[in-house]
Amino acid sequence: MKNHSIRLVMALFVLSLSMVQAQTVELKFSHRLHAESVGAGCSDCHEAASTSAAADDDLLPAKESCFNCHDSEAECSLCHGDVDNALTLSRVKTYIAKFPHAKHISPKMNCETCHEGIARSESVQGEHLPKMPACSGCHQDQEKPDYCYDCHNRGENLTPADHRLDWSKTHGVHQQNAAHECKMCHTDNQCLSCHKRDNLDRKAHPLNFINNHGIMARGNKQQCQTCHEDEQYCITCHREQMVIPRTHNSAGWSNPRTGGTHVRAARADLDGCLVCHSQEQSQPICVQCHPAR
């Protein structure tokens, strides 16, 4: 029984493949020829696109559109290999739930903005339908409520195939290698809202992380910078929490008679001092204790 089912599936696959091949051989059409040599515009054949408001509208040209330029009696063989058994090209019905062509036609966009490469196509193979990056190139308001449902129906499974059960633990590696793919659906703010403070993965940021994260920062600064790209983030937090470097607690760090060891530290690395001891649009921090005389 199992072998019979396998043979049946294989037979159906071969049949569908042969039908596609037959359709491809029987129907000949060059977008390049019509666009470059003839000078035809997209709307000359796809007349309904300018008023189309639904994704399942049939926008492929009917034979009457061909007859606007071609002789209806003599020239069918230009495109059909077997005129007596001419096949109809499959219509696009299930690509996307909602899409109004009429709203996307404007002086700032041409058809190839979405249908990339169509003007160079030499056959009917390939539908040249836009992929998600083409859409997100213009539609970048991912934080808008129900952003996905501008084009998709509620109830659709929109989860990509690579978002497996362990995705919550492995997605960081993917993000580092292909951040542009993540940004098709997610914004940086969405990442931060999940990864901040109490929502952090405790395996990466344990409960005592605030006390020992400096060890990790010194050992693998690049990993910290995956999220905390700006060193100002560290400086701001250390200032708010009154984090004092170990040297500041040493005996003789500061005394009113000689100045203490902080004087030598400042002379050796004043920029290091100013990381914390500086205020925008104010006098240098030294002046607060050492007024000019």
N, C-alpha and C positions, 0 to 999 in steps of 0.2 A: 504493500500500500504506500509506504514511504517512497519507494523508488518510482512508483507511478506518479506521485505528486511532484517529485523533482523533475521528471520528464515533462510533465504538463507545464510547469513553470518555465522550463527551458524552451519549450515549443512556443509558448506565448511571447517570450522575450525575443526569439528569433523572428517571429511573425511581425511583432511591432517594429523591430529594427529594419526588416525588409520593407515594411510599409513606408517608413521614414526615408529609406534610401530610394525607393521607387518614386516617392513624392519629390525628392530632391533632384533626381535625374529627369523626371518628367517636366518639372517646372524650372525654367531658367529666367533669372532676373539679376541685373546689375544696377545697384544704386549708383556706383561710380559713373557708369555710362550716362545715366539720366541726369546726374548732378553736374558732371564736368563737361561732357560733350554736348548734351542737349540743353543744359541750363535750366532744368526743371527744378522748381522749389518743392519742398516737402508737402505743402498744402495743395499743390497741383494734383496730387494723387490721394493724399490723406485729407480729404476735404472736410470731414466731420470733426477733425481734431480741435479746431478753433472754437467749437461750441460744445465739446464733450465735457460732461460734468460727472460721469461715472466711470469707474475703473474697468467695468466689463463692457463698455461700448465697443462695438466692432468698428475699428478705425482703419483696418486694412482696405485697400482699394477694391471696389467691385469692378467687374469687367467693363461696365459703362464708363468708368473713369479712364480705362485704357483707350476706349473708343474716342475719347476727346482728341487724341493725337493719332491713333493707329486705325487703319482700315479694318472694320469689323469682319470683313469677308476674307481678306487676303493675308493678314499679318498675324494670326493667332499662333502660327508655328514659330514665330520669333521667340515666344516664351514657353510654349507648350511643346514638348517632344512628341506627344501623342495627342493630337487635336481631337480625335474621335473618343478618347477616353481621358479627357482632361481632369486632373485632380484639383481639389480646392485646398489651398494652404490652411493649415489649422489656425483657428482664431485664438487670440489671447483672452482667456476667461478667468483664470484663477491666480494671476500674478500678485495682485494686491487688493485689499478689500475696498479702499477708497482712494480715488485719485482723479481730480478734475484737470484735464489738459487745458481747459479754457483759462483757468487761473494762472497757469504757468507760462502761457504764451505772452511774451512782452518784448519790447525793444532790447532789453538787457540780456535776454536769453535766446538762444537758437536751439533747434531740436537736438543738435549734437552735444549740448550741455549735459543732457541726460542720456541720450542714445549715442554714446561714444563709439566712434568708428563706423557708424552706419553709412556715411557718405562715401566710404572707401570699400564698402562691401561689394563682392562680386557674385554672390549667390544668395539663395533664400535660407541657407543654413545659419543658425544663430539668430536669436530674436533681438539682440542688442538692447535688452532691457536694463535699466539702471540698477546698480548695486547700492547697498546702503551708504557707502562713502560718498557717492554722488549726491544723495539726498542730504546727508548731514553736512555737506560742504556749504549749503545755504541755510538749512534748518538747524540752527545751533542753539535753540532755546530749550535745551533738555530739561531745565528746571521748571518749565511751565507745567502746571497740573494737567495730567492726561496727555502729555506730549506724544506718546506713542500712538494714541488712538486718533490722532489726526488722519492717519492712513490705515491703521490696523483696527480690526474689530475686537471688542471686548470678548474674552474667552479664547482668543488665539494663544497658542503656546509660543511666546516670543523669546524663550530662553535659547541661546545658541547651543549647538550640539556639544561644544567643548566645555560648557559649564557643568561639569560632572559633580558627583556627590562630594568629591574632595576639592572642589573649586575654591571654597573659602580659604583653604590652606595653600593652594598653589597659584592663585591668581596674581599674587605679587610678582612672581617671576615673569609671567606673561605681560604684566603691566610695564615692567622695566624694558622688555624687548619690543613691545608693540603698543605703546601708550595711545597712539592715534586710533587704534581699533577700539580701545575702551571708551574713548571720548566720543564715539559715534552715539553712545547711549548715556554715558555717565559724565558728570562734571567733577571738577576737583572738590567742590563743596560737598558732593555726595560721598566722595571718598572720606573726607574729613569727618562728616557727620557720623559715619560708621566706625571710624578708627580713633575717635577722640576719647580721652579720659576713661569713664567707666565702661565704655563699649569696647575697649581695646581687648584684643585676644590675649588672655592671661599667659599663654605660652610664650608670647613674644615680650609682653610687658607685665611681669609679675607684680604682685601687690607692693613689694618693696622696691619697685623699679625706680621710684623717685630718689631713693637713697644710693643706688649703685649703678645708675645708668651712665655715670661718667666713665666707668670702666669699659662699658661697651662702646661708648663714643670714641674713646681713645683707641680701642682695638679695631673698630670697624666703622669709621666715620662715614664711609660711602653708604652703608646700609641706613644709617640715620637720615642721610640726606635724600633718601628715596621719598620721604614725606616732608622732612624738615629741611627744605632746600636752602633757606636763608639763615645764616648764622645769627641774624638779629633775633630770631625766634628764641635761641638759647639765651642771648643777652637779656632780653625782656623778661623771661621767666626767672632768671637768676637775680635780677634786680628786684622783682616783685617779692620773691621768697627770701630776700636778704641772704643769699648764698655767699659766704665769705671764703676766699681761698685759704688753704692751709697755712700759707706763709704769713697771713695777717694775724694769726693767733700766736706766732712765735714771740718769745721774749725779746724786747728791744725793737719791735717792728716800728714803733713810734714813741718818741718822747720829746717833750718841749725844749730840752736843752740842745741836743745834737740832731734832732730830727729822726734818729733811728735808722734801721736798715731799709726802710721804705724809700729813703732818699737815694741810696745806691741802686735800688731796683728801678726807680723812676728814671734815673740817669741812663741806666742800661737798656731799658725798654719802656719808654714813655707811652708808646702806642698800646702796649699791653695794659697799662693803667687806665688809659682813656676808653678802653672797651666798656668798662663799668663806670668809671669816674668822669662822666661827660654829660652835659646837657645841651641840647640844641638851643641856639640863640641866647647863650648865657656866657658868663665869664668862665675861663678855665677852672676846673675844680680845685687846683692848687691855691688859687687866689682866695678861696673861702677860708683857708687856714693861714695862708702866707700872703697877707695883703701887701700890695706894692708900697714901697717906701720912697 
